Amino acid sequence: MCSIVGLQGNVKAEDILKMLKVSKSRGPDSSGIYLDKLYKNINLDEFEDDNTYPIAFGHNLLSIYDLNNRISKLQPVTDDNLVLLFNGEIYNFKTITNLLSKVGVEKEILSDAEALLYLIDFYNKGDLVKAIQNTTRLLDGDYAFAVFDGENLALVRDPLGVKPLFYGENDKLKGFASSKQSLKEVGITDINTLKPEHILFNGQDISPAQAVHEKVFEGDVAKIEKMLRLSVLKRVEDINEIGVIFSGGLDSSYLALLLKEISENVPLKIKLYAVGVKGSKDVEAAVYASKFLNLDLEICEVTEKLILEALPSVVKAIGDDNLMKIGVGLTTYFATKMVACDGVKVAVSGQGADELFGGYKRYLQSFVDGTLNYDLREDMSNMYHVNLERDDACSMLNGVELRLPFLDKTLVELVLNIPDNKKIVSMHDDMRKSILRKLAFEGGLDYEIAYRPKKAAQYGTGIDKILRKKIIKDMDISQFL
């Protein structure tokens, strides 16, 4: 993951530098910009250029891959008239590079951004939108990218909105960025979020023919386990260490179990990271589950002091003073801070499992009303700006990339088409997520873990209690926005 930024208008290098500086935590390893040409490995505090440009791009790199056949490469990347910025991961990278080789592309392709650039170039016959649509049909990944062909600028986001992309304009500039803070830094305050699978082409919003949550077919329950295992496997390919945001509950424990099975066949170091006040439910459950899984666990023991120290950055990153969002955001922040301190750059999270399998208590009423499938689809369609942007913002404060196996496109399409009574079995099913619990239990988790009742992160960690009883009484949190 990284930070991508861009501006159109009378752009000065100083504007791009400001945007990159405020989002440097997203990509601390190196920086590059494109004005009329590429400038790589620049020092953001020392680079000088007083000229103005009609368009400019910038990139902060979070380097994850360092292999002979795959690297994390500083961007922008260019080819003839195309300039591209990419944030995210292409999980079928090898398939794409093999395809390009077979169709005669002889370029050396070592990064996800290059694979994407040359695939768009291959399809581009004078219609950039069509080239992008043909390209994204082949992609399996989580991404946001911008591509410029000398005349046209297109912004693109992945099918579920796992990776963020914001855009806006003022009376002088049009811009886009991975974070809202980057746009605000250059005076763009009227900010929009690019919707999942949409293309913003020269300011025109182009929607997909059919969104992921709209697809209807007869789902096969027997395929869920295999597809979840594949989703987890794809997200650790070509890396050798991974953190798990861990509560000891069903979702994170099942992911940890699947990762452990993978580590028996490939070199993969796994560590669990739990957050909570001393004696909290999540900490107790995490300790129990880590011992059952026989995996290393690190715990951040949350205190009022720690929350007060983190609050300004977290609230600003989230861009919201909603206590529920802040409580969950702080959990992600504290967990990924431990991950970063261990020198690990990638962590997995169980985000999305509740919306997919019917985990929230309110879904019981949906089940009774006969609207469960509709409500799950609606919640899945809105996850990008309800949960995903919050989690991304908080993890990237620590330079840690979150990967979300439950939000694999193919898995989501399948599970949304599984009958409601496989997720909630009756109006008295207080556990909910029946099919996922069954898979986890049969897959190797013990009953206490697989059937642990759902408890929201802000409550299970004890963070919400500290916020409400000790902090907001004496502080206006909105001051940090």
Salt bridges, closest charged atoms under 4 A:
GLU14 OE2 - LYS18 NZ 3.93
ASP29 OD2 - LYS345 NZ 2.94
ASP45 OD1 - LYS21 NZ 3.49
ASP79 OD1 - LYS107 NZ 3.28
GLU89 OE1 - ARG403 NH2 3.49
ASP112 OD1 - ARG70 NH2 2.95
GLU114 OE2 - LYS73 NZ 2.39
ASP140 OD2 - LYS234 NZ 2.65
ASP142 OD2 - ARG235 NH2 3.91
ASP205 OD1 - HIS198 ND1 2.54
GLU225 OE2 - ARG229 NH2 3.16
GLU237 OE2 - LYS94 NZ 3.40
ASP238 OD2 - ARG70 NH1 3.04
ASP238 OD1 - LYS94 NZ 3.74
ASP251 OD1 - LYS433 NZ 2.84
GLU261 OE1 - ARG229 NH1 2.33
ASP282 OD1 - ARG452 NH2 2.91
GLU298 OE1 - LYS271 NZ 2.89
ASP320 OD2 - LYS325 NZ 3.18
ASP342 OD2 - LYS271 NZ 2.87
ASP354 OD1 - LYS433 NZ 2.89
ASP354 OD2 - LYS454 NZ 2.68
ASP379 OD2 - ARG362 NH1 2.81
GLU389 OE2 - ARG157 NH2 3.24
ASP391 OD1 - ARG390 NE 2.80
ASP392 OD2 - ARG26 NH1 2.83
GLU401 OE2 - ARG403 NE 2.72
ASP408 OD1 - LYS234 NZ 2.74
ASP408 OD1 - ARG235 NH1 3.30
GLU413 OE2 - LYS215 NZ 2.98
GLU442 OE2 - LYS438 NZ 2.96
ASP464 OD2 - ARG468 NE 2.87
